[in-house]
Amino acid sequence: MPTRKVEELRGMTNEELLERLREVEKEFFLLEAKRLMGAAEKIHLNRELRREKARILTILRERGIRI
């Protein structure tokens, strides 16, 4: 799934952001598992997913929601 821009993320509700955060964490876990098993494709996505996770967490913290 492609990463989202900050403007798109800011337009989402808190519940949508939390759901997207779960999706990003799941995708990251699966990519990392594939990388460790030696079957990695698209390893550049790890970096993008980490950044998207950071963006989501930043927006949630700005809104006063702690995870």
WOWOKA-V791960 format. One record per pair of residues at least 12 apart in sequence whose C-alpha atoms are under 10 Angstrom apart, sorted by the first residue. I is the first residue (numbers start at 0). GAP is how many residues later the second one is. D is the distance in whole Angstrom. If there is no record, write none. Layout:
I | GAP | D
I | GAP | D
This chain:
0 | 22 | 9
0 | 23 | 9
0 | 26 | 9
0 | 44 | 10
0 | 48 | 10
1 | 43 | 9
1 | 46 | 9
1 | 47 | 9
2 | 21 | 9
2 | 42 | 9
2 | 45 | 7
2 | 46 | 7
2 | 48 | 9
2 | 49 | 7
2 | 50 | 10
3 | 16 | 10
3 | 44 | 10
3 | 45 | 10
3 | 48 | 7
3 | 51 | 9
3 | 52 | 10
4 | 47 | 8
4 | 50 | 9
5 | 46 | 9
5 | 49 | 7
5 | 50 | 8
5 | 53 | 9
8 | 43 | 9
8 | 46 | 8
8 | 47 | 7
8 | 50 | 8
9 | 45 | 9
9 | 46 | 9
9 | 49 | 7
9 | 50 | 9
11 | 47 | 10
12 | 47 | 10
13 | 42 | 10
13 | 45 | 9
13 | 46 | 7
13 | 49 | 9
13 | 51 | 8
16 | 36 | 10
16 | 39 | 7
16 | 40 | 9
16 | 42 | 9
16 | 43 | 8
17 | 38 | 8
17 | 39 | 9
17 | 42 | 8
17 | 49 | 9
19 | 32 | 9
19 | 33 | 9
19 | 36 | 8
20 | 28 | 10
20 | 31 | 8
20 | 32 | 6
20 | 33 | 9
20 | 34 | 10
20 | 35 | 7
20 | 36 | 8
21 | 31 | 9
22 | 26 | 10
22 | 30 | 10
23 | 22 | 10
23 | 24 | 10
23 | 25 | 6
23 | 26 | 8
23 | 27 | 10
23 | 28 | 8
23 | 29 | 7
23 | 32 | 10
24 | 24 | 8
24 | 25 | 8
24 | 27 | 10
24 | 28 | 8
25 | 23 | 10
26 | 18 | 9
26 | 19 | 9
26 | 22 | 8
27 | 17 | 8
27 | 18 | 6
27 | 19 | 9
27 | 20 | 9
27 | 21 | 6
27 | 22 | 8
27 | 25 | 10
28 | 17 | 9
29 | 16 | 10
30 | 12 | 7
30 | 13 | 10
30 | 14 | 8
30 | 15 | 7
30 | 18 | 10
31 | 13 | 10
31 | 14 | 7
